[in-house]
């Protein structure tokens, strides 16, 4: 039985969990085909991502051929085109976005169906309930393989995508959800359209690659990892750092990542006089990020919106307590026993949490580190969680008519 992953862009920054998941499923089922709509539009800084790119087939590498396949499908598969067009109209009415986007989904779905049939794919799995799930659904309606998708949130659950999720769930074999929070949102949005077909399949990491080390000294830097953007609240973090800088003369904080807020951060660093304690390091390879976290005192991620960030799991697995916010699925992993939780946008609360992280005794830091590692081992072991997804894939194929 052959399975495939179909993604919007792959591989890319912050997608290591997908690679971990695919690798674990391959250990059970043999090679997994990788399909994606387009290539990652940034640099690939990790050797593993470069290997994944070379294993991935991209729909939009040859758009002209995709159009020719679509014309052939009209002639050769009128029944499938009728089903797909019906779903396409429903998708458009739900999203109310430009018609050309939805026509592109159909063209992409036809290429995906042709590839999947040629490769003998029995089931497609995709991550996120956005455009890749729409294309997988249309592929199924055309007569392609069954499909499932993993919902992450929170951005998926708002704006134009939210009204389209019930349609994608209705035709899916099942919907995987990365947290209990995520599952509750999917059930709220879809109602009977998901019909008891949700599964909690938490994202996982390779724990064998992550060894817990003793807590770093108070003068070790704090670290924040993620795209520089409003949702990650780096500007809020700067305000909090400014409030405690005088009490901690050796305070340093490193920001790993890049994005649209970089210029604003540079300006605010200068305005607050934080040039000596704040470093903007840009994107780093996955291996470099782990080394930086292991050399840090604690991880800081006071986001306004998240699903459940992989970097929190990695920090806790490395024995680094975290300072973060109780949004979406984060409180399912992070508690006061392994970090500090502050409300989003609360500068004073964040400053107090950073101060506590810097003043914590070695015994307190060790206790938080030990508890965090236990939580990650229990909830986010990549190999174990992928096994659960693999079983769901097997059940989906077994339940198909004619299986």
Residue pairs with C-beta under 8 A, 6 or more apart in sequence:
1 29
1 122
1 123
1 394
1 397
2 33
2 119
2 120
2 121
2 122
3 25
3 29
3 32
3 33
3 121
3 122
3 123
3 124
3 125
3 393
4 32
4 33
4 34
4 35
4 116
4 119
4 121
4 123
4 124
4 125
4 145
5 18
5 22
5 32
5 33
5 34
5 35
5 124
5 125
5 126
5 127
6 35
6 36
6 112
6 124
6 125
6 126
6 132
6 135
6 136
6 147
7 18
7 34
7 35
7 36
7 37
7 126
7 127
7 132
8 36
8 37
8 38
8 128
8 130
8 131
8 132
9 36
9 37
9 38
9 39
9 40
9 41
10 18
10 34
10 36
10 40
10 52
10 56
11 18
11 19
11 40
11 44
11 48
11 49
11 52
11 53
11 56
12 40
12 42
12 44
12 49
13 40
13 42
13 45
13 227
13 283
14 226
14 227
14 310
15 49
16 46
16 48
16 49
16 205
16 286
16 310
17 203
17 204
17 205
17 310
17 382
18 127
19 48
19 49
19 52
20 204
20 205
20 206
20 382
20 386
21 203
21 204
21 382
21 385
21 386
21 389
22 32
22 34
23 386
24 204
24 382
24 383
24 385
24 386
24 387
24 390
25 32
25 386
25 389
25 390
25 393
26 32
27 383
28 387
28 390
29 390
33 57
33 119
33 121
34 52
34 55
34 56
34 57
35 56
35 57
35 58
35 59
35 112
35 115
35 116
35 124
36 56
36 57
36 58
36 59
37 58
37 59
37 60
37 108
37 131
37 132
37 135
38 58
38 59
38 60
39 53
39 58
39 61
40 49
40 53
42 283
43 283
44 50
44 53
45 283
45 284
45 285
45 286
45 288
46 285
46 286
46 287
47 285
48 286
49 286
57 115
59 66
59 108
59 111
59 112
60 66
60 108
65 111
66 107
66 108
66 110
66 111
67 107
69 107
69 110
69 111
69 114
70 106
70 107
70 110
73 80
73 81
73 110
73 113
73 142
74 81
77 142
77 143
79 143
80 141
80 142
80 143
81 142
83 141
83 142
84 106
84 109
84 138
84 141
84 142
85 106
86 141
87 137
87 138
87 141
87 167
87 171
88 102
88 103
88 105
88 106
88 138
90 167
91 102
91 105
91 134
91 137
91 138
91 164
91 167
92 99
92 102
94 163
94 164
94 166
94 167
95 102
95 160
95 161
95 163
95 164
96 160
97 160
102 134
105 131
105 134
105 135
105 138
106 138
108 135
109 135
109 136
109 137
109 138
109 139
109 141
109 142
109 144
110 139
110 142
112 124
112 135
112 136
112 139
112 144
113 139
113 142
113 143
113 144
115 121
116 124
116 139
116 144
116 145
117 144
121 145
122 145
122 146
122 397
122 400
123 145
123 146
123 147
123 148
123 173
123 393
123 396
123 397
124 136
124 139
124 144
124 145
124 146
124 147
124 148
125 147
125 148
125 149
125 150
125 389
125 393
126 132
126 133
126 136
126 147
126 148
126 149
126 150
127 149
127 150
127 152
128 149
128 150
128 151
128 152
128 156
129 149
129 151
129 152
129 156
129 161
129 164
129 165
129 168
129 169
129 175
129 186
130 156
130 161
132 149
133 147
133 149
133 168
133 172
134 164
134 168
136 147
136 149
136 168
136 172
137 147
137 167
137 168
137 171
137 172
139 145
139 147
140 146
140 147
140 171
141 171
146 173
146 396
146 397
146 400
147 171
147 172
147 173
148 172
148 173
148 174
148 175
148 176
148 392
148 393
148 396
149 168
149 172
149 175
149 176
150 175
150 176
150 177
150 178
150 201
151 165
151 175
151 176
151 177
151 178
151 182
151 185
151 186
152 178
152 182
152 307
152 308
153 178
153 181
153 182
153 185
153 307
153 328
153 329
154 185
154 305
154 306
154 307
154 327
154 328
155 161
155 305
156 162
156 165
157 165
157 185
157 189
162 189
165 186
165 189
165 190
166 189
166 190
166 191
166 193
166 194
167 193
169 175
169 186
169 190
169 193
169 194
169 197
170 190
170 193
170 194
172 197
173 197
173 396
173 399
173 400
174 197
174 198
174 199
174 392
174 395
174 396
175 186
175 190
175 194
175 197
175 198
175 199
176 198
176 199
176 200
176 201
176 389
176 392
177 183
177 186
177 198
177 199
177 200
177 201
178 200
178 201
178 202
178 203
178 307
178 308
178 329
179 200
179 202
179 307
179 308
179 328
179 329
179 332
180 200
180 329
180 332
181 328
181 329
181 332
182 200
182 307
182 328
182 329
183 198
183 200
186 194
186 198
187 194
187 198
199 388
199 389
199 392
201 385
201 388
201 389
201 392
202 308
202 379
202 380
202 385
203 308
203 310
203 313
203 380
203 382
203 385
204 313
204 380
204 381
204 382
204 383
204 384
204 385
204 386
205 310
205 313
205 314
205 317
205 376
205 380
205 381
205 382
206 382
206 383
207 317
207 376
207 377
207 381
207 382
209 290
210 290
210 314
210 317
210 318
211 318
212 317
212 318
212 319
212 369
212 370
212 373
213 294
213 318
213 319
214 319
214 366
215 297
215 319
215 320
215 362
215 365
215 366
215 369
216 295
216 296
216 297
216 320
217 297
218 250
218 297
218 358
218 359
219 250
219 252
220 295
220 296
220 297
221 252
221 253
221 254
221 279
221 295
221 296
221 297
222 251
222 252
222 253
222 254
222 296
222 297
222 298
222 299
222 300
222 323
222 354
222 357
222 358
223 253
223 254
223 255
223 256
223 292
223 293
223 296
223 298
223 299
223 300
224 232
224 234
224 237
224 253
224 254
224 255
224 256
224 257
224 299
224 300
224 301
225 255
225 256
225 257
225 289
225 292
225 293
225 299
225 301
225 311
226 232
226 256
226 257
226 301
226 303
226 309
226 311
227 257
227 258
227 259
228 234
228 255
228 257
228 258
228 259
228 260
228 261
228 262
228 265
228 280
229 259
229 260
229 261
230 261
230 304
231 303
231 304
231 305
231 306
232 257
232 261
232 301
232 303
232 304
233 302
233 303
233 304
233 325
233 344
233 345
234 255
234 261
234 265
235 261
235 264
235 265
235 268
236 302
236 345
236 347
236 350
237 253
237 300
237 302
237 350
238 265
238 268
238 269
238 272
238 274
238 278
239 272
239 347
239 351
240 302
240 347
240 348
240 350
240 351
240 354
241 251
241 253
241 272
241 274
241 277
241 278
241 351
241 354
242 272
242 273
242 274
243 347
243 348
243 351
244 251
244 351
244 354
244 355
244 358
245 251
245 274
245 277
247 355
248 355
248 358
251 277
251 358
252 277
252 278
252 279
253 277
253 278
253 279
253 300
254 278
254 279
254 281
254 292
254 296
255 265
255 278
255 279
255 280
255 281
256 281
256 282
256 283
256 284
256 289
256 292
257 282
257 283
258 282
258 283
262 280
265 280
266 280
269 275
269 278
269 280
281 292
284 292
289 311
289 314
290 314
290 318
293 299
293 311
293 314
293 315
293 318
293 320
294 318
294 320
296 320
297 320
297 357
297 358
298 315
298 320
298 321
298 322
298 323
298 339
298 357
299 311
299 312
299 315
299 320
299 321
299 322
299 323
299 324
300 322
300 323
300 324
300 354
301 309
301 311
301 312
301 322
301 323
301 324
301 325
302 323
302 324
302 325
302 342
302 344
302 350
303 309
303 324
303 325
303 327
303 344
304 325
304 327
304 344
304 345
305 327
305 328
306 325
306 327
306 328
306 329
306 330
307 328
307 329
308 328
308 329
308 330
308 332
308 333
309 330
312 322
312 324
312 330
312 333
312 334
313 333
313 376
313 380
315 321
315 322
315 372
316 322
316 333
316 334
316 338
316 339
316 369
316 372
316 373
316 375
316 376
317 372
317 373
317 376
317 377
317 380
319 369
319 370
319 372
319 373
320 369
320 372
321 338
321 339
321 340
321 357
321 360
321 365
321 368
321 369
321 372
322 334
322 338
322 339
322 340
322 372
323 339
323 340
323 342
323 350
323 353
323 354
323 357
324 330
324 334
324 339
324 340
324 341
324 342
325 341
325 342
325 343
325 344
326 334
326 341
326 343
327 344
330 341
331 341
332 379
333 375
333 376
333 379
333 380
334 341
335 341
335 371
335 375
337 367
337 368
337 371
337 372
338 368
338 369
338 371
338 372
338 375
339 368
339 372
340 353
340 356
340 357
341 353
342 349
342 350
342 352
342 353
343 349
360 368
397 403
